């Protein structure tokens, strides 16, 4: 089975006074793409949340999505076992490098009130708001993992093994290349190309698997 999603503009003039509305249509093909083009396979239409909705209505739908809605959509492009394994390794690694980048930014004078106050801690607190809106347990998990990352970054900086910025930069590039390899293996584009917010769903996706193993509800 393969599927394609199209967004089209249709002139609805018969009963809606010729108003222009945007529609999202997902076409599902049960079988082979080449055979479908020759008319041999079954064509189905997935009547999803985007069908028949205006742009404003779709924006409201996006704002009302639950954490499970986000995780389900993210999981659609992470079904292949190899790609999933790559993401279980790379998503936490990329998160760590981003914390490292933020940690390495020079602190302004206003942050001198505490040695723990820097751009990494401030960003983590702001990002936590996004997760709190979706799931308190997931937010707690992300914050705890963030503190762990900051501990690792702080230790690495003190050890003075190599430049923090340079180390994070190399690791960041390598991990992203590996993730794109995983998506090439799966044959699906990364979710964030559809919605940039999926960059924040990746860590929640990993934590949801850990919670599932531990029997923690989220």
PASEBA-1860 file (N, C-alpha, C; in nm, 3 decimals):
! residues 218
1> XXXXXXXX> 0.085/-0.119/0.000/0.000/0.000/0.000/0.088/0.124/0.000 ~ 0.052/0.220/-0.081/0.123/0.349/-0.076/0.020/0.459/-0.074 ~ 0.058/0.577/-0.027/-0.039/0.686/-0.015/0.027/0.817/-0.050 ~ -0.055/0.910/-0.098/-0.011/1.045/-0.129/-0.114/1.143/-0.075 ~ -0.069/1.257/-0.026/-0.159/1.360/0.025/-0.146/1.484/-0.063 ~ -0.258/1.534/-0.109/-0.260/1.652/-0.195/-0.343/1.761/-0.129 ~ -0.299/1.885/-0.142/-0.379/1.999/-0.100/-0.420/2.074/-0.225 ~ -0.549/2.089/-0.245/-0.598/2.150/-0.368/-0.696/2.261/-0.335
9> XXXXXXXX> -0.708/2.355/-0.424/-0.809/2.460/-0.409/-0.921/2.433/-0.506 ~ -1.043/2.433/-0.456/-1.159/2.401/-0.540/-1.259/2.515/-0.537 ~ -1.315/2.544/-0.651/-1.419/2.645/-0.658/-1.552/2.579/-0.624 ~ -1.606/2.614/-0.506/-1.732/2.554/-0.463/-1.843/2.652/-0.497 ~ -1.906/2.635/-0.612/-2.000/2.735/-0.658/-2.144/2.690/-0.664 ~ -2.167/2.561/-0.655/-2.303/2.513/-0.673/-2.393/2.550/-0.556 ~ -2.341/2.538/-0.432/-2.426/2.564/-0.317/-2.359/2.653/-0.212 ~ -2.235/2.700/-0.239/-2.164/2.783/-0.142/-2.130/2.920/-0.200
17> XXXXXXXX> -2.205/2.965/-0.299/-2.190/3.097/-0.356/-2.048/3.126/-0.406 ~ -1.990/3.024/-0.472/-1.860/3.037/-0.537/-1.747/3.080/-0.443 ~ -1.750/3.032/-0.318/-1.641/3.063/-0.226/-1.525/2.967/-0.250 ~ -1.404/3.019/-0.235/-1.286/2.937/-0.259/-1.236/2.880/-0.128 ~ -1.233/2.750/-0.117/-1.185/2.686/0.005/-1.075/2.586/-0.030 ~ -0.987/2.564/0.068/-0.877/2.472/0.048/-0.911/2.336/0.108 ~ -0.881/2.231/0.034/-0.912/2.096/0.078/-0.786/2.011/0.076 ~ -0.778/1.919/0.173/-0.668/1.825/0.179/-0.723/1.686/0.152
25> XXXXXXXX> -0.670/1.619/0.051/-0.720/1.488/0.010/-0.607/1.387/0.017 ~ -0.627/1.280/0.092/-0.528/1.174/0.099/-0.577/1.057/0.016 ~ -0.498/1.021/-0.083/-0.533/0.911/-0.173/-0.454/0.787/-0.131 ~ -0.525/0.679/-0.102/-0.461/0.556/-0.059/-0.474/0.452/-0.170 ~ -0.362/0.395/-0.209/-0.360/0.295/-0.314/-0.328/0.160/-0.252 ~ -0.418/0.065/-0.264/-0.394/-0.068/-0.212/-0.328/-0.152/-0.322 ~ -0.198/-0.155/-0.318/-0.125/-0.231/-0.419/-0.006/-0.155/-0.471 ~ 0.030/-0.178/-0.593/0.149/-0.122/-0.654/0.116/0.006/-0.730
33> XXXXXXXX> 0.204/0.106/-0.723/0.177/0.235/-0.787/0.164/0.222/-0.938 ~ 0.256/0.143/-1.000/0.251/0.127/-1.145/0.123/0.058/-1.189 ~ 0.080/-0.044/-1.112/-0.043/-0.115/-1.145/-0.163/-0.023/-1.130 ~ -0.157/0.066/-1.027/-0.268/0.160/-1.010/-0.281/0.251/-1.131 ~ -0.166/0.299/-1.181/-0.170/0.389/-1.296/-0.229/0.320/-1.418 ~ -0.219/0.187/-1.420/-0.278/0.114/-1.531/-0.422/0.074/-1.502 ~ -0.472/0.109/-1.383/-0.612/0.083/-1.350/-0.639/-0.052/-1.289 ~ -0.532/-0.121/-1.240/-0.551/-0.256/-1.190/-0.578/-0.263/-1.040
41> XXXXXXXX> -0.552/-0.154/-0.965/-0.564/-0.161/-0.821/-0.675/-0.071/-0.770 ~ -0.708/-0.094/-0.644/-0.818/-0.021/-0.581/-0.771/0.114/-0.530 ~ -0.850/0.213/-0.553/-0.823/0.349/-0.505/-0.919/0.385/-0.395 ~ -0.865/0.434/-0.283/-0.950/0.476/-0.173/-0.919/0.618/-0.135 ~ -1.016/0.688/-0.082/-0.997/0.824/-0.034/-1.009/0.824/0.118 ~ -0.906/0.875/0.185/-0.910/0.883/0.330/-0.972/1.017/0.370 ~ -1.091/1.012/0.422/-1.161/1.135/0.459/-1.112/1.177/0.598 ~ -1.005/1.256/0.600/-0.941/1.295/0.725/-0.989/1.430/0.773
49> XXXXXXXX> -0.924/1.480/0.881/-0.966/1.606/0.943/-0.959/1.726/0.851 ~ -0.873/1.717/0.745/-0.858/1.832/0.658/-0.967/1.846/0.554 ~ -1.044/1.737/0.534/-1.142/1.738/0.427/-1.255/1.835/0.458 ~ -1.280/1.926/0.368/-1.392/2.016/0.380/-1.373/2.126/0.483 ~ -1.252/2.145/0.533/-1.229/2.247/0.634/-1.160/2.368/0.573 ~ -1.194/2.484/0.621/-1.125/2.604/0.578/-0.989/2.609/0.646 ~ -0.904/2.700/0.602/-0.771/2.713/0.660/-0.779/2.745/0.809 ~ -0.872/2.833/0.846/-0.888/2.869/0.987/-0.930/2.749/1.070
57> XXXXXXXX> -1.020/2.667/1.014/-1.066/2.549/1.086/-0.951/2.450/1.104 ~ -0.866/2.438/1.004/-0.753/2.346/1.015/-0.652/2.395/1.118 ~ -0.633/2.526/1.126/-0.543/2.581/1.226/-0.596/2.553/1.367 ~ -0.729/2.563/1.383/-0.790/2.533/1.512/-0.774/2.385/1.546 ~ -0.784/2.301/1.444/-0.766/2.156/1.466/-0.624/2.127/1.512 ~ -0.525/2.192/1.449/-0.386/2.172/1.486/-0.363/2.211/1.632 ~ -0.426/2.321/1.673/-0.408/2.369/1.810/-0.473/2.277/1.911 ~ -0.573/2.200/1.870/-0.647/2.115/1.963/-0.595/1.971/1.965
65> XXXXXXXX> -0.492/1.939/1.890/-0.442/1.802/1.884/-0.384/1.758/2.018 ~ -0.412/1.635/2.054/-0.359/1.579/2.178/-0.218/1.527/2.156 ~ -0.151/1.491/2.265/-0.016/1.437/2.253/-0.018/1.307/2.172 ~ -0.124/1.227/2.188/-0.132/1.102/2.113/-0.153/1.128/1.964 ~ -0.229/1.234/1.930/-0.245/1.271/1.789/-0.109/1.304/1.728 ~ -0.029/1.384/1.799/0.104/1.421/1.751/0.193/1.298/1.735 ~ 0.191/1.210/1.836/0.276/1.091/1.832/0.234/0.997/1.720 ~ 0.103/0.983/1.697/0.056/0.897/1.589/0.101/0.949/1.453
73> XXXXXXXX> 0.090/1.080/1.434/0.131/1.139/1.306/0.282/1.128/1.288 ~ 0.356/1.150/1.394/0.501/1.136/1.387/0.539/0.991/1.354 ~ 0.468/0.898/1.416/0.498/0.757/1.396/0.470/0.706/1.256 ~ 0.385/0.777/1.180/0.353/0.734/1.044/0.477/0.729/0.955 ~ 0.574/0.816/0.980/0.696/0.816/0.898/0.812/0.749/0.970 ~ 0.781/0.674/1.075/0.883/0.602/1.151/0.833/0.461/1.182 ~ 0.807/0.383/1.077/0.756/0.248/1.092/0.865/0.144/1.070 ~ 0.962/0.176/0.986/1.070/0.082/0.956/1.158/0.061/1.079
81> XXXXXXXX> 1.193/-0.065/1.108/1.268/-0.096/1.229/1.404/-0.027/1.231 ~ 1.471/-0.023/1.117/1.602/0.042/1.111/1.590/0.191/1.134 ~ 1.491/0.252/1.071/1.471/0.396/1.088/1.433/0.429/1.233 ~ 1.352/0.346/1.294/1.315/0.369/1.434/1.437/0.360/1.525 ~ 1.522/0.260/1.502/1.643/0.245/1.582/1.734/0.366/1.566 ~ 1.748/0.412/1.442/1.831/0.530/1.415/1.778/0.650/1.491 ~ 1.646/0.668/1.492/1.588/0.783/1.561/1.595/0.771/1.712 ~ 1.586/0.650/1.765/1.600/0.632/1.910/1.740/0.675/1.955
89> XXXXXXXX> 1.838/0.661/1.867/1.975/0.702/1.899/1.996/0.850/1.867 ~ 1.951/0.892/1.749/1.983/1.025/1.699/1.901/1.137/1.764 ~ 1.775/1.112/1.792/1.691/1.219/1.850/1.747/1.266/1.984 ~ 1.779/1.175/2.079/1.840/1.223/2.203/1.976/1.289/2.179 ~ 2.053/1.234/2.083/2.184/1.292/2.053/2.174/1.433/1.998 ~ 2.080/1.455/1.908/2.060/1.589/1.852/2.011/1.684/1.960 ~ 1.924/1.637/2.046/1.876/1.719/2.159/1.995/1.763/2.245 ~ 2.086/1.669/2.270/2.205/1.699/2.350/2.290/1.806/2.282
97> XXXXXXXX> 2.309/1.795/2.151/2.391/1.894/2.081/2.327/2.033/2.082 ~ 2.194/2.037/2.071/2.125/2.167/2.076/2.144/2.232/2.213 ~ 2.134/2.151/2.319/2.161/2.202/2.454/2.304/2.254/2.461 ~ 2.396/2.181/2.397/2.535/2.225/2.397/2.554/2.358/2.325 ~ 2.487/2.373/2.210/2.495/2.501/2.137/2.446/2.616/2.224 ~ 2.332/2.595/2.289/2.274/2.701/2.372/2.362/2.730/2.494 ~ 2.421/2.624/2.550/2.509/2.639/2.666/2.632/2.723/2.630 ~ 2.678/2.708/2.506/2.801/2.776/2.463/2.782/2.923/2.429
105> XXXXXXXX> 2.658/2.968/2.416/2.633/3.110/2.387/2.672/3.195/2.507 ~ 2.750/3.298/2.488/2.790/3.383/2.601/2.670/3.436/2.677 ~ 2.681/3.437/2.810/2.570/3.482/2.895/2.571/3.634/2.909 ~ 2.453/3.695/2.903/2.447/3.840/2.928/2.463/3.869/3.077 ~ 2.485/3.994/3.110/2.506/4.034/3.248/2.387/3.999/3.336 ~ 2.266/4.002/3.279/2.145/3.973/3.356/2.143/3.830/3.409 ~ 2.219/3.739/3.346/2.222/3.600/3.388/2.322/3.574/3.500 ~ 2.396/3.675/3.542/2.502/3.655/3.640/2.448/3.628/3.780
113> XXXXXXXX> 2.317/3.639/3.799/2.258/3.616/3.932/2.271/3.469/3.974 ~ 2.290/3.379/3.878/2.304/3.237/3.911/2.396/3.170/3.810 ~ 2.487/3.085/3.854/2.576/3.013/3.760/2.500/2.913/3.673 ~ 2.380/2.876/3.716/2.299/2.781/3.639/2.211/2.848/3.534 ~ 2.209/2.980/3.537/2.122/3.052/3.443/2.199/3.083/3.316 ~ 2.157/3.024/3.206/2.216/3.050/3.074/2.109/3.026/2.968 ~ 2.149/3.038/2.842/2.050/3.026/2.735/1.992/2.886/2.725 ~ 2.066/2.785/2.769/2.014/2.648/2.766/1.901/2.630/2.867
121> XXXXXXXX> 1.922/2.677/2.991/1.818/2.661/3.093/1.694/2.744/3.059 ~ 1.715/2.864/3.006/1.602/2.949/2.970/1.521/2.884/2.858 ~ 1.589/2.829/2.758/1.520/2.766/2.645/1.444/2.642/2.689 ~ 1.505/2.564/2.777/1.437/2.443/2.828/1.307/2.480/2.898 ~ 1.310/2.585/2.978/1.189/2.628/3.049/1.081/2.674/2.951 ~ 1.122/2.743/2.845/1.025/2.788/2.745/0.967/2.670/2.667 ~ 1.054/2.575/2.630/1.008/2.458/2.555/0.916/2.372/2.642 ~ 0.941/2.371/2.773/0.857/2.292/2.864/0.712/2.335/2.857
129> XXXXXXXX> 0.688/2.463/2.827/0.551/2.514/2.815/0.478/2.443/2.702 ~ 0.549/2.420/2.591/0.490/2.348/2.477/0.446/2.208/2.518 ~ 0.533/2.137/2.592/0.501/2.001/2.634/0.393/1.998/2.742 ~ 0.395/2.095/2.833/0.294/2.100/2.938/0.154/2.113/2.881 ~ 0.143/2.184/2.770/0.014/2.200/2.704/-0.039/2.068/2.652 ~ 0.051/1.975/2.622/0.012/1.846/2.564/0.003/1.734/2.666 ~ 0.103/1.729/2.756/0.107/1.619/2.853/0.204/1.653/2.965 ~ 0.155/1.653/3.088/0.242/1.683/3.203/0.350/1.576/3.220
137> XXXXXXXX> 0.317/1.445/3.212/0.423/1.343/3.226/0.530/1.356/3.118 ~ 0.490/1.382/2.995/0.589/1.399/2.888/0.675/1.521/2.916 ~ 0.614/1.630/2.962/0.689/1.751/2.994/0.792/1.723/3.104 ~ 0.752/1.649/3.205/0.844/1.615/3.313/0.961/1.533/3.260 ~ 0.930/1.436/3.173/1.034/1.353/3.115/1.134/1.434/3.033 ~ 1.082/1.527/2.951/1.169/1.610/2.868/1.257/1.700/2.954 ~ 1.198/1.759/3.058/1.274/1.848/3.146/1.384/1.771/3.219 ~ 1.351/1.652/3.270/1.452/1.570/3.339/1.564/1.532/3.244
145> XXXXXXXX> 1.528/1.493/3.121/1.630/1.460/3.022/1.715/1.582/2.989 ~ 1.651/1.699/2.982/1.723/1.823/2.954/1.826/1.853/3.062 ~ 1.786/1.833/3.189/1.880/1.853/3.300/1.998/1.757/3.289 ~ 1.967/1.633/3.248/2.075/1.536/3.228/2.171/1.581/3.119 ~ 2.114/1.634/3.009/2.197/1.685/2.899/2.284/1.802/2.945 ~ 2.226/1.891/3.027/2.302/2.005/3.076/2.414/1.959/3.169 ~ 2.389/1.852/3.245/2.494/1.797/3.329/2.610/1.744/3.246 ~ 2.577/1.673/3.137/2.680/1.619/3.048/2.758/1.733/2.982
153> XXXXXXXX> 2.685/1.833/2.933/2.750/1.946/2.866/2.840/2.023/2.962 ~ 2.790/2.046/3.085/2.871/2.116/3.184/2.998/2.041/3.218 ~ 2.986/1.908/3.233/3.105/1.825/3.259/3.203/1.832/3.143 ~ 3.149/1.821/3.019/3.236/1.823/2.901/3.310/1.956/2.891 ~ 3.241/2.063/2.920/3.304/2.195/2.913/3.416/2.207/3.015 ~ 3.391/2.157/3.136/3.492/2.164/3.241/3.612/2.073/3.210 ~ 3.585/1.959/3.145/3.694/1.867/3.111/3.787/1.925/3.005 ~ 3.735/2.022/2.927/3.816/2.091/2.827/3.883/1.993/2.730
161> XXXXXXXX> 3.804/1.893/2.686/3.857/1.794/2.593/3.872/1.849/2.452 ~ 3.770/1.919/2.407/3.772/1.986/2.277/3.668/2.097/2.284 ~ 3.670/2.189/2.190/3.575/2.298/2.194/3.431/2.248/2.197 ~ 3.351/2.302/2.288/3.211/2.258/2.301/3.134/2.285/2.173 ~ 3.149/2.404/2.117/3.077/2.440/1.995/3.116/2.349/1.879 ~ 3.247/2.325/1.865/3.296/2.241/1.756/3.247/2.097/1.771 ~ 3.253/2.046/1.893/3.209/1.908/1.917/3.062/1.890/1.885 ~ 2.980/1.985/1.934/2.836/1.978/1.907/2.807/1.991/1.758
169> XXXXXXXX> 2.882/2.077/1.691/2.861/2.098/1.548/2.885/1.972/1.467 ~ 2.996/1.904/1.494/3.028/1.780/1.422/2.924/1.673/1.450 ~ 2.891/1.655/1.578/2.793/1.553/1.616/2.655/1.584/1.559 ~ 2.616/1.711/1.560/2.486/1.753/1.507/2.473/1.716/1.360 ~ 2.576/1.747/1.281/2.572/1.718/1.137/2.567/1.568/1.112 ~ 2.651/1.492/1.182/2.656/1.347/1.161/2.524/1.281/1.197 ~ 2.463/1.324/1.307/2.337/1.264/1.349/2.224/1.296/1.253 ~ 2.222/1.418/1.200/2.118/1.453/1.104/2.136/1.377/0.973
177> XXXXXXXX> 2.259/1.358/0.931/2.284/1.277/0.811/2.232/1.136/0.832 ~ 2.259/1.081/0.950/2.214/0.946/0.981/2.061/0.938/0.981 ~ 1.995/1.041/1.033/1.849/1.040/1.033/1.792/1.046/0.891 ~ 1.854/1.125/0.804/1.807/1.129/0.665/1.832/0.995/0.596 ~ 1.939/0.927/0.632/1.963/0.792/0.580/1.849/0.700/0.623 ~ 1.809/0.713/0.749/1.698/0.632/0.799/1.569/0.657/0.724 ~ 1.541/0.783/0.693/1.420/0.814/0.619/1.430/0.767/0.474 ~ 1.551/0.767/0.421/1.570/0.713/0.286/1.542/0.563/0.286
185> XXXXXXXX> 1.586/0.494/0.391/1.559/0.350/0.402/1.409/0.326/0.412 ~ 1.341/0.408/0.490/1.197/0.391/0.507/1.119/0.436/0.384 ~ 1.175/0.532/0.309/1.106/0.582/0.191/1.004/0.688/0.221 ~ 1.019/0.756/0.336/0.925/0.862/0.373/1.003/0.985/0.417 ~ 0.946/1.103/0.391/1.011/1.227/0.429/0.998/1.251/0.579 ~ 1.093/1.325/0.638/1.083/1.359/0.780/0.955/1.438/0.809 ~ 0.898/1.415/0.926/0.771/1.478/0.963/0.781/1.629/0.970 ~ 0.898/1.682/1.009/0.908/1.827/1.027/0.895/1.904/0.896
193> XXXXXXXX> 0.908/1.836/0.783/0.886/1.901/0.655/0.739/1.934/0.636 ~ 0.653/1.862/0.708/0.509/1.887/0.705/0.472/1.996/0.806 ~ 0.533/1.990/0.924/0.506/2.087/1.030/0.631/2.096/1.116 ~ 0.687/2.216/1.129/0.811/2.236/1.202/0.800/2.194/1.348 ~ 0.677/2.191/1.403/0.657/2.152/1.542/0.697/2.007/1.569 ~ 0.705/1.926/1.463/0.744/1.787/1.481/0.889/1.775/1.530 ~ 0.968/1.882/1.516/1.104/1.879/1.572/1.098/1.866/1.724 ~ 0.991/1.917/1.784/0.973/1.904/1.929/0.902/1.774/1.967
201> XXXXXXXX> 0.835/1.713/1.871/0.764/1.587/1.900/0.861/1.470/1.904 ~ 0.973/1.480/1.834/1.072/1.371/1.833/1.112/1.327/1.973 ~ 1.158/1.419/2.060/1.193/1.378/2.196/1.075/1.317/2.272 ~ 0.955/1.372/2.253/0.836/1.318/2.319/0.808/1.176/2.270 ~ 0.833/1.151/2.143/0.813/1.019/2.083/0.904/0.916/2.149 ~ 1.030/0.953/2.171/1.124/0.862/2.237/1.081/0.837/2.381 ~ 1.045/0.943/2.452/1.003/0.930/2.591/0.876/0.847/2.603 ~ 0.786/0.859/2.505/0.662/0.780/2.510/0.692/0.630/2.505
209> XXXXXXXX> 0.795/0.591/2.432/0.833/0.449/2.427/0.888/0.405/2.562 ~ 0.969/0.490/2.625/1.024/0.458/2.757/0.911/0.445/2.858 ~ 0.817/0.539/2.854/0.702/0.533/2.944/0.621/0.406/2.921 ~ 0.607/0.368/2.794/0.531/0.247/2.763/0.595/0.124/2.824 ~ 0.729/0.117/2.820/0.800/0.003/2.880/0.787/0.003/3.031 ~ 0.781/0.123/3.090/0.774/0.135/3.236/0.629/0.133/3.287 ~ 0.534/0.133/3.195/0.394/0.133/3.235/0.345/0.266/3.286 ~ 0.411/0.374/3.244/0.372/0.509/3.289/0.275/0.569/3.188
217> XX> 0.162/0.615/3.234/0.061/0.675/3.146/0.098/0.821/3.119 ~ 0.070/0.863/2.994/0.101/1.003/2.960/-0.014/1.068/2.886
END
